[in-house]
Amino acid sequence: MINFNVPPFTGKELIYIEEAIRSRKICGDGQFTKKCSSWLESYTRAAKVLLTTSCTHATEMAAILSNIEPGDEVIMPSYTFVSTANAFVLRGARIVFVDIRPDTMNINETLIEDAITNRTKAIVVVHYAGVSCEMDAIMDVAKRYQLVVIEDAAQGVMSSYKGRALGTIGDFGCYSFHETKNYSMGEGGALLIQDPQNIQRAEIIREKGTNRSQFFRGEIDKYTWMSEGSSYLPSELNAAYLWAQLGMAKEIYEDRMQSWNYYDELLSDLEEKERIVLPKITKDSVHNAHMFYIKVKDVKERSDLIFYLKGKNIHTVFHYIPLHGSPAGKKLGRFHGEDQYTTIESERLLRLPLYYGLEKDAVEYITENIKAFYN
Ligand SMILES: *Cc1c(COP(=O)(O)O)cnc(C)c1O
């Protein structure tokens, strides 16, 4: 069976986890958490990177830091993971969904301005498949209406837009290190902060509303309850796992890119024959080979293809039932404008197996079977 995903494992994980155990520090913010956040800070050039228990939690922190209040409206695409919306719903916001672009499956930047009302507080962009949204246009609208921009860059670690790391262009960026992402710690994520003025408050929110981070740095002589907060820091055991991945970030990137490019090459004739559509990378975007998907004719053809490939021991998946049509989405949000692409394009998309260490033979076997299906 060719699995859809295999969590990344480089070999160093066990050594680092053992080191964490032997150091007698397995709670958060030990040496491995520090190594990971420093690495991410120097790679992304964010003012601050805080490791979190998930991307979901990083987004919740961003929602608190953005001062979202009940009744505020937050604009985002409907084609996304539930956490993108939940983080803001938990602060009492109403979600305003706008349509996506069919080429990248990202929010259509030209539709955002029309969805803004006097209650709009933030725009949340999702860099689908690690391919950047059109950030210049989005930052321009945000600036004119004084809106906060949060980047759900869960899939965008090691991707960039005009040379800038995804997650560092808006006010806050959120990364995921879930086992299905390019770099993993089981469950985990990171919050990227641009404005140094937000750092101290973020540290407090992450540490149960206390100033314990400052205390550990020796900046104050006792720590106390300062504000609202929760527990958003991951264990050292998870950070140790991630450190093994970041230490080989380039190798993992190149390995995934090789598989991605090979899929693209082997499936290009099916696209020329107009049987399927392949992913498009926009000109200002450098992607990270997070995902290889194909788009087929419709939902029926997709079901048939999934079934066919399953019979050949190939596991493929699709995702994101658009949020605006879900029970929670209907209650907590609304779709602004016309759903021209969100639903139709989401029903056509199928993700192929892609993970660190995927064999060349496997890519050949998978693409041959897709071709056989169309013949
Ligand atoms: C994976 C993912 C998340 C959630 O990440 P977790 O680390 O599992 O919380 C959020 N948004 C998008 C777009 C994702 O792909």
The ligand as an SDF file (V2000), in Angstrom:
LIG
                    3D

 15 15  0  0  0  0  0  0  0  0999 V2000
   -2.9240   21.7020    9.1300 C   0  0  0  0  0  0  0  0  0  0  0  0
   -3.6280   22.9900    9.0220 C   0  0  0  0  0  0  0  0  0  0  0  0
   -4.0850   23.6730   10.1560 C   0  0  0  0  0  0  0  0  0  0  0  0
   -4.0430   23.0990   11.5290 C   0  0  0  0  0  0  0  0  0  0  0  0
   -2.7920   22.7860   11.9910 O   0  0  0  0  0  0  0  0  0  0  0  0
   -2.6340   22.0600   13.4170 P   0  0  0  0  0  0  0  0  0  0  0  0
   -1.1700   22.1990   13.7060 O   0  0  0  0  0  0  0  0  0  0  0  0
   -3.0570   20.6450   13.2210 O   0  0  0  0  0  0  0  0  0  0  0  0
   -3.4820   22.7750   14.3990 O   0  0  0  0  0  0  0  0  0  0  0  0
   -4.6560   24.9240    9.9850 C   0  0  0  0  0  0  0  0  0  0  0  0
   -4.7990   25.4640    8.7660 N   0  0  0  0  0  0  0  0  0  0  0  0
   -4.4100   24.8320    7.6470 C   0  0  0  0  0  0  0  0  0  0  0  0
   -4.5760   25.4950    6.3360 C   0  0  0  0  0  0  0  0  0  0  0  0
   -3.8220   23.5680    7.7410 C   0  0  0  0  0  0  0  0  0  0  0  0
   -3.4300   22.9360    6.6270 O   0  0  0  0  0  0  0  0  0  0  0  0
  1  2  1  0
  2  3  1  0
  2 14  2  0
  3  4  1  0
  3 10  2  0
  4  5  1  0
  5  6  1  0
  6  7  2  0
  6  8  1  0
  6  9  1  0
 10 11  1  0
 11 12  2  0
 12 13  1  0
 12 14  1  0
 14 15  1  0
M  END
$$$$
